[in-house]
Amino acid sequence: MFINFGYPTYLIYPYAVLKLLGLIALWNPNFKVLKEWAYAAFFFAFILAFFAHYMIGDGEHISALVAMVLLIISYIFNKKITKLDD
């Protein structure tokens, strides 16, 4: 997929590691500042994925849009939950 998008293949492993670290930051309640950065990073990644899929016309841009909506819903509920905990 990276070759179809025109991205260099050496980005695959660092990108995967960063995504896993972002998931760990989202799942751990102790990482409040890192959690904000992880949400921002995933949001930008989904925006870029949406436009990358849209530009090559493979029809997968809808899945990136769904992921973005789910991320926004997760962010809103996370804010409500942490507000209740404080």
C-alpha positions as CSV (number, residue, x, y, z in Angstrom):
1,M,0.0,0.0,0.0
2,F,2.8,2.4,0.8
3,I,4.2,2.0,-2.7
4,N,0.8,2.6,-4.3
5,F,0.6,5.9,-2.3
6,G,4.1,6.9,-3.3
7,Y,5.5,6.8,0.2
8,P,8.9,5.3,0.9
9,T,8.8,1.8,2.4
10,Y,11.3,2.6,5.2
11,L,8.5,4.5,6.9
12,I,6.4,1.4,7.6
13,Y,8.2,0.1,10.8
14,P,8.6,3.5,12.5
15,Y,5.0,4.4,11.7
16,A,3.8,1.1,13.2
17,V,5.9,1.6,16.3
18,L,4.5,5.1,16.8
19,K,0.9,3.9,16.3
20,L,1.5,1.2,19.0
21,L,3.0,3.8,21.4
22,G,0.0,6.0,20.7
23,L,-2.4,3.2,21.6
24,I,-0.6,2.6,24.8
25,A,-0.8,6.3,25.6
26,L,-4.6,6.2,24.9
27,W,-5.2,3.2,27.0
28,N,-3.2,4.3,30.0
29,P,-5.0,6.7,32.3
30,N,-1.8,8.1,33.8
31,F,-0.6,9.6,30.6
32,K,-2.8,12.7,30.4
33,V,-0.5,14.9,28.3
34,L,0.7,12.1,26.1
35,K,-2.9,11.1,25.6
36,E,-3.7,14.6,24.1
37,W,-0.8,14.3,21.8
38,A,-1.8,10.8,20.8
39,Y,-5.3,11.9,19.9
40,A,-3.9,14.7,17.8
41,A,-1.4,12.4,16.0
42,F,-4.2,9.9,15.2
43,F,-6.4,12.7,14.0
44,F,-3.8,14.0,11.6
45,A,-3.0,10.4,10.5
46,F,-6.6,9.7,9.7
47,I,-6.9,13.0,7.8
48,L,-3.8,12.2,5.8
49,A,-5.1,8.6,5.2
50,F,-8.4,10.0,4.0
51,F,-6.8,12.2,1.4
52,A,-4.3,9.6,0.4
53,H,-7.0,7.1,-0.3
54,Y,-9.2,9.7,-2.0
55,M,-6.4,10.8,-4.3
56,I,-5.5,7.4,-5.6
57,G,-9.2,6.5,-5.8
58,D,-9.2,3.0,-4.2
59,G,-12.5,3.6,-2.4
60,E,-11.0,3.1,1.1
61,H,-11.3,6.8,2.1
62,I,-14.6,6.0,3.8
63,S,-12.8,3.7,6.3
64,A,-10.5,6.6,7.2
65,L,-13.5,8.8,7.6
66,V,-15.2,6.3,9.9
67,A,-12.0,5.9,11.9
68,M,-11.8,9.7,12.3
69,V,-15.4,9.9,13.5
70,L,-14.8,7.1,16.0
71,L,-11.7,8.8,17.2
72,I,-13.6,12.1,17.8
73,I,-16.3,10.1,19.7
74,S,-13.6,8.4,21.8
75,Y,-12.0,11.8,22.6
76,I,-15.4,13.3,23.6
77,F,-16.2,10.4,25.9
78,N,-12.6,10.4,27.3
79,K,-13.0,14.1,28.2
80,K,-16.4,13.4,30.0
81,I,-14.9,10.4,31.9
82,T,-11.8,12.3,33.0
83,K,-14.0,15.3,34.0
84,L,-16.0,13.0,36.3
85,D,-12.8,11.5,37.8
86,D,-11.5,15.0,38.8
